[in-house]
Amino acid sequence: MTVRVHGTCAPDFEGVRAEFERSFAERDELGAAVAATVGGELVVDLWGGDADRTGTRPWERDTLVNVYSTTKGMTSLCAHLLVDRGELDLDAPVARYWPEFADAGKADIPVRWLLSHRAGLIAPGEPMAPGAVYDWEKVTEALAATRPWWRPGTAQGYHAVTFGFLVGEVVRRITGVSLGTFLRTEVTGPLGADVHVGTQESEHGRCADMAPPLSREAPPSSTPPSPASSRTVFGDVPRPPVTGLSDHPMAPATLALQYLPLGDVNAAAYRCAEIPAANGHATARGIAAVYAELACGRLLSSGAVERLRTCQSDGDEPDLVLRTGTSLADTWPWGLGYMLNQYGQAGPNPRAFGHGGAGGSYAFADPENGVSYAYTMNRMGAGTSGEDLRSVHLVGALYEGLRERGPVRGR
């Protein structure tokens, strides 16, 4: 079946449209959007397909969709804004801003280790009830009481869900407002960017429903899958409780993901909650607009942009969580809250930075070329870090178009 693609491309970027159309024809796309800017100009703004599995709702220009960990790029930006304003010191102990965090041997953990996934707090120390992730106070109190799962600073492990609570609580302690509120009032609201952490019920009618990969898809049903059944998405994982990282090869990933309510992602409670590592709802155009500010030297100082994309990892260091959850290499370079571009998933410039989300969403800024990019979708695909082939082909076509305009900086 041919899917009609809507939107516009600047003349040099029609190759992006061709690859986007190919994703529907050949790559099992259900509904999706892609947007890109060059020098702040919107050169790609495309959308198409269905916003639900039954094909009853078309994907519209303003369709919002859950972007999972692509949210982390927005959350990290909030912290860097506070650093730029002199209100947050990356090398100060977290406990300076959040005194209770000093418990259980964490008094000396600096803020930068929260942003670089080195704090050893991939999960609360004690099991929490299903749905507890919706209770901000309960989660942050549990994390403040948790003894790190490894000696902080000695290793890195992707804080898949806890990242947003840890960074978000520091933002809340400094500003007096939640991470989602700060993002809206300081970033997305002034930019008119359609990005939400804590999506109001009035916006739920334009939210796309997430759908599993075709290989795992059951017939559409009015009953969403349970969190227990959704565990099969991650393959062979240990049964809880997991008491240590050596319990099972997948123990770190299981700990990092166990409190994300996977079966609830199309529910109102999930959309309304603030889970700033994992439940942002956005349009591709909105995310690209935010990254355009970073690509064009606005919103943050040049020093802040250099700082956030400086590698925090120790040489060829693995990530204890991602090495079992991505098809990329064992070594993983982290910036301060951002994925770096060691593997080229953000195009040819190794200095580009961004963040990906489970299932395939991805966004980045490339300041040297003045480029921003965002891809959103509702059909879950491969990877978490920009390596989904739907995005890889779109990024490739974007840079082919950019080369039509002149030299491209990069590898």
KABEL-V155698 format. One record per helix or strand. SS is the DSSP state (hx for helix, st for strand). FROM is the first residue (numbers start at 0). TO is the last residue. If there is no record, write none. Layout:
ss={SS/SS}
from={FROM/FROM}
to={TO/TO}
This chain:
ss={st/hx/st/st/st/st/hx/st/hx/hx/st/hx/hx/hx/st/hx/hx/st/hx/st/st/hx/hx/hx/hx/hx/st/hx/hx/st/hx/st/st/st/st/st/hx/st/st/hx}
from={4/10/30/40/57/63/67/92/93/98/109/110/131/135/155/161/178/194/200/206/210/213/226/250/261/267/280/283/301/317/321/330/333/338/352/361/366/370/378/388}
to={8/25/37/49/57/65/83/92/95/101/109/114/133/143/155/174/190/195/205/206/210/215/233/256/263/271/281/294/307/318/323/330/333/339/355/365/368/376/378/402}
